[in-house]
């Protein structure tokens, strides 16, 4: 692992992407394996064991139609998220795909997709050299301690959409419309899995406006809106779900967690999750384009923090934002020392912490 910065600096681009995806997933699996079967149980506990609710409500259409009005009668993770993941698990179970192995596969797909998407964004906006340097830090983050929860799935979907739209903003002519529409649609799909993913519209808007590509932004937003509105055919409206989630949150744990304390504690936990290399990289960022990418990731984090809907649990809730901030490692020269620090923090966190996800 410690040779990755040097290798990533020399390897061709596609090999770097492949290595980052494989390394990110393997590192996540290795850390989870320390806890045995419990290390792979989070998605099953939070979502998988509740797929029977879909049939209890009369099938997917009825489940969607009554999802908002039954928020007080569903488990806490379903109260806090749109119905996308539980419906996905219900559909996959019908196809014979279920259990912790399948849920872990979904999580690792999200981890790999998020790493690749972040590097694609870095290459397109900053430079290929910067992306090469950032690759090892994106793949081997301390945040991998929590990489078997559902939020990495949400992050993979959302960042994939962000990357496609960003690529579209850098193209001319008709070639930009396909990635713009596909990226917007994928981002819209991510919103049906997570309300918080909406904050990743910040880097999309930042890059599109910087490049003066309002047309790309319009196409992407239109495609995303179509996907988000599609469940209205079965009675679910995203904004109603978000409003109901806010009510349930402050009727439960949100009322018990002091806003002022977690306003700072959230950021402290986030700093641990991204590790010391991210902090060192932020101190060395000089290029305005790199700040456009990393800074927009930080802006999403700050908005999430100020919203008051992220009081604690941010080591998993903010997983979708972390890859963009981890790109700050691209400001560091290829260094085993900083990568060793990242790995050491992850090992210590895995050894001393006991969390339910």
N, C-alpha and C positions, 0 to 999 in steps of 0.2 A: 504493500500500500504506500509506503513512504517514498517509493520511486516514481509515483504517479505524476508529480509536478514536472519532473524532467522528461518523462515519456510523453506527456500531453503536449509539451512544448515542441516536440519533434515529430509527432505522429501526424498523418493527414487528418483532415477534418472529420470525415465519416468514421474513422477509427476512434477518434476522440469521443464522438457522440456515443458510439457503441460501448466503449469502455466505461464512460461515465454512467450510462444506463445500467450496465451489468454490475459495476462496482457499487452503485447506490443501492441496488436491490440486495446484493450479496451482503453488504455491510449491515443493512437493516435486518436481514434474516439472522445474521450471526449474533447481533445484539439481542434480538427477540428470543433466540434459542436458549439464552442463559436462563430464562424463566420457564423453560419447558413448554408444555401445552398452554399454560396460562399466558405466555407471551404472544400467542396467536389467537386469543379468544375474544378480543375486544369487539370486532365487527359483529361476531356471532351474538355476543351478549347484548350489545346495544341495538342491533337491527335484525340479525338473522333469526333469532328466536321469536320475533314478533311477526314474521311473514304470515302466520295464520290469521292475523287480523284482517288481511285482505279478503280471505274467504268468509270470515265471520261477518264482514260487512256486506257480503253478497257479490264479491268479485271486484276487479280493478275499477270499473266504472262507478259502482256505488261507493267504493272506498275513497275515490277522488272526490265524489260529490259531497260526501259527509266529512271529509278530512278536517276542515276548519272547525265545523260545529262540534266535533268530537275531540277537540284538543285536550280537554280536561280529563278524558278517559283513555288516553294513549300514553305509553311510556315516555319518559322525559326526553330521550333523544329524538323521538318522533315529534314531540311538541316543539323542539328547537330547530327542526329542519323540514324542508318540503318533502313530499313523498317519493322523490326520485329513487333513492337507494333501496328502500324497502320494496318498492315495486320491481326494481331490477332483480333483487334477490328472489322475489316471488316468481318472476318469469324464468330466471335461470334454474330455480328448483324444479319448475315444470319441465325443463329440458334435461334434468338429471344432474345439474351442477349445483352442489350445495355442500355445506360443512366448512370446517376451518381451513382445509386446503384450498378450496375455491375462494373463500373470503380473503385468505392471505395472497392468493394469486392476483386478485383485484387490487389489493393494497400495493403489491410490488409493481404492478402495471402502472399505478398512479405515481409511485416513487420514480420509476424510470421515465415516465412521460414528463413529469415536472422537471427533472434534471435536464432532459433533452430540450424541453421548451425554453427553459431559462438560458441555456447556452446558445440556442438559436437566436433568441432575442438579443443577447449580448453581442453575438457576431454581426447581426444585421444593423444594430444601432451604433455600437462602439467600434469593434474591430475583431478580426479573427484572432489576432494575437492575444487580445484581452480575454476572449472566450477560452482560448487554449489554457491560459494561465489560471482562469477561474474554475476549470473543469474539476480538478481534484478536490477543491474546497466545497463545491456544490455536491459532489458525490459522497464525501466523507464528513458530513456535518454531525455535531453532537445531537442535533434534532432527530437523527435516525433512531435514537432510543425510543421514540414514540411513533415509529413509522409503520406500525401494524394497525393503526386506527383508521376510521373511515375518512378522516379529513385529508389524508394523502390522496385518496381517490378523488375527492372534490378538487384538490389542488392540481392533480394531473389533468383533469378535464378543463378547468378554468385556464390554467397556464397554456395548455395546448391551443385553446381559442385565442388567447392573447398573442401567442407567437405567430399564428397564422395571420392575424390582422396586422401585426407589426411588419411582417414580411410583405404584406400587400401594400403598406404605405411606402415601401421602398421601391416598388415597381412602377413602371410607366405603361400606358396603353391598356389594352384589354386584359393583359395577363394578371392585373391586380384584382379583377372582380371575383375570380374563383376563390382565392385564399381569403378575400374580404368576406364573402358570403359564408364560406365554410367556417371561418374563424368566428364570425358572429353567431352562427348557428350552434357551434360547439360551446361557446361561452353561454349562450342561452340555455343549453342543456345543463351546463354546470349549475346554473341558477335554480334549476328544478331539483338539485341535490343539496344545495347550500345557499342560504340567504346571504351569508357573509362573503361569498365569492363575488358579489356585486362590487365590492371595493376594488377588485382587480380591473375594473373599468378605468381606474386612475392611470395605470401605465399605458393602456390603449389610447386614452384621450391625450396623454402627455406627448406620446410619440407622434400621433396623427396631427396634432396641432403644431408641434415643432416642425414637422415636415410639410405643413400646410396641405394636408390630405383630408379635408372635410368630406370630400366625396366618398372616400374609403370608409371613413367613420360612419357616414350615413348609411351606406350599404350594410356594413357590419351590424349597426344598431337595428336596422330593419329586419335583418335575418334573425338576430337574437330575439327581437320582439315577437316575431312569428312563432318561434319555438316556445317562448315563455307563455304566450297566449294559447297555444294549442290545447293544454289541459282544460281550458274553458269549455271545450266541447263536452267534457264530462263533469263540469261543474266546479273545477278548482281554479281559483285565481290567485296568482303569486302574491299580490299586494295584500289580499285578505289574509293569506297565510302568515305573512310577515307581521301584520298587525296583531293577529292572534298569538303568535309566538312572543311578541313583546309583552302582551298582557300576562301570559302564563309565566314568563320569565320573572317579572316583577311581583307576581303572586307567589313565587316560590323562592329559589335560591337567590335571585337578584335582590330581594328585600333583606336578605341576611348578610350579604357581602358588602362591606363599606366601600363606597365609590372612591373616596380619596385615597384609601390604602392601596386598593388594587390598581389605581391609576399609575402608581409608581411600581408596585410589585409585578404587575403584568410585564412592564418593560424590562425589569431585572431578570425575570424568567426567560423572556425572549432573548436577552443578551446571552444567557447561558446556552440556550438552544442553538444559536447561530455560532457561538464560540469566539475565542479570542482572535482568530484569524480574520473574522469579519470586522471586528473592531479595529484591528490594525490596518486592514484594507481601507476602511472608511477614512481613517486618518491620512491615508496616502492617495486617496482619489483626487485627481486634478482635472481630468478631462471632463468637459461639460457634458459630453454624450454619455459617459459612464454614470455621472450623477443623474442624468435623465432617467436611466433605467433603475439604478439602485435607489435613488432618491424617491422615485415613484413607488417603489416597494415599501420604503420607510413611511411614505405618506399614507399608504393603505393601512399600515400598522397603527399609526397615530390616530387615524380616523376610527379604526376599530376600538382603540383604547378609549378615546373620548366618547364614543357612543354609549358606553356603560353597559353594553351587551356582551362584553368579554371580561367579566369579573371572575378571574381565576380560570384554570384549565387552558390557558393560552398556549401551553406547550403543544397542545393538539389543535386547538381552534385556529391558531395562526399558522399552521403548517402551509397553507397555500401561499402565504406571503414570503416565507423564509427563503426559497430558492433565489428570488430576485435580490434579496439582501446579501445572501451568500456570494453573489457575483462580485462583491467588493474584494474578494480574495484575488481577483484578477489584477488588482493594483500592486500585488506583492510579486517580487521576483520569485521564480521557481525555488521553493525552499522546503526542505524536509522538516525544518524546525517548526514552522507554523503548522504544517500538516500533522506533525507529531503532537503538537499542543491540542489540535482539534480531536484527534483520536484519544488522547489522554483524558480530555474532559468527558467525552462520550463514555469511556470505560468507567470513570469515577461515577458519573451519573447513573449508569446501569447498575453499578455495585451498591451504591448507598441509597438510591431512591426506591420506594415501593409505591407505584401508582396503579390505578385500576385500568389504565389504557396504555 
